């Protein structure tokens, strides 16, 4: 990577977010799943990077995976996802909470016995 490539890469995320450093919403975690709205609203005209995101979101994708696929920092992707969500171009699905279950004591006893035989 040359010095000009490195410099362009440092400026690029700043330009993509319009200088914003914080998302406008708190809807997104690393494992929030996002999906592009199909069909997209007719009035929407996404920017080039937003179009890249929308193409990747044709199928449900996690925020962390999307950032990796786009080779962009998660914070930048989240800011752009906030814009897309507010424009009605994507839907966000937060992770489902795991319901606490009573452990299966019989299974735990069998595991303990199996480990004791080692």
N, C-alpha and C positions, 0 to 999 in steps of 0.2 A: 504494500500500500504506500503510495507516495504521500508527500506532505499535503498536496492539494486535495487528494482523496480523503485524508484524515480530517482536514479542515472542513470540507464539504459535508462530511458525515456528522461533524459536531454542530453545524448550522442547521442541517436538515430537520431534525426533530423540532427545533425551535420554530422553524418556518411552518411545519405541518400543524402545529397547535396554535398558530397565531400568537405566539409568545406566552400562552397560558402554561402554567406549571401545575395547576390543580384541576381535577375534574369538576364539572358542574354538578355532578350527582354522586351518590355513594352506592349505586346499584351494582358495581362490578367488583368481584374478587378474582383471584387467579383462576378459580374453577367455575366461575359463572359461564354458562353456555349461551352463546349468541347465535342467532339465525337471521338471515336476510328475509325481509318480508317479500312474499311472492303473491301476486305481482306487486312491484314497487309502485309507490304513488307517482302519478304522472307529472306532477309539478316539481318533483325533486330532481336536482341536477348536482350529483355529488362531484367532488373534486377527484383528481386522478388517484390519489392515495385512498380516498374513501371508496372509490370503485374497486380497487384492489381488495380492500377489506370485504366489500359486499360479495365479490366473486368467491372469496375463501369461505364466506358464511352461507353459501348456498346450502350446505349441510351444517348441522349444529357443530360448533367448535368452541372449545374453552378459550378464555381470554389469554392464558399463558401460552397455549399452543398457537394461537393466532399471532401473538407477538413473535414467537420463534419462527413461524412460517414467513412473516413479513420482514424479519431481521430488524425489528424496531424495539426500543425499550417498552416495557409493559406500561409505564406511566404515559407514554405518548399514545399508545394504542387505546388506553382507557379514555383519555381525553377525546380522541376521535370517535370512539364508540358512544360516548355521551352525546356528541353532536348528531350521530346517526340515529340514536334512540329518540332524541328530541325531534328529529325530522320525520320520525315514523318509518325509517328504512330498515330497522332491525328490531328484533324482540330479544329480551334478556331473560334468562331462566336461572334464577339463583339455585345454588345446590340445595338439595333436599336435606333437611336435618335428619340425622340418624337417630332413630328412636332407641332409647336405652332399653335393653332387654335383660331379663334375668338370665344369668349364665346357666348353661346346662350342666348341673353338678355331676351327673352321670358321665358325661363326656370328659369333664375335667378330671374326674377320678381315674378314668381309663388312660388318659394322657399321663397322669402322675404315675400310674402303675407301669406304663410302658417305659417311661423315663427311668424308673427305678431298676428296670431290667438291664439297662445299658451299662 
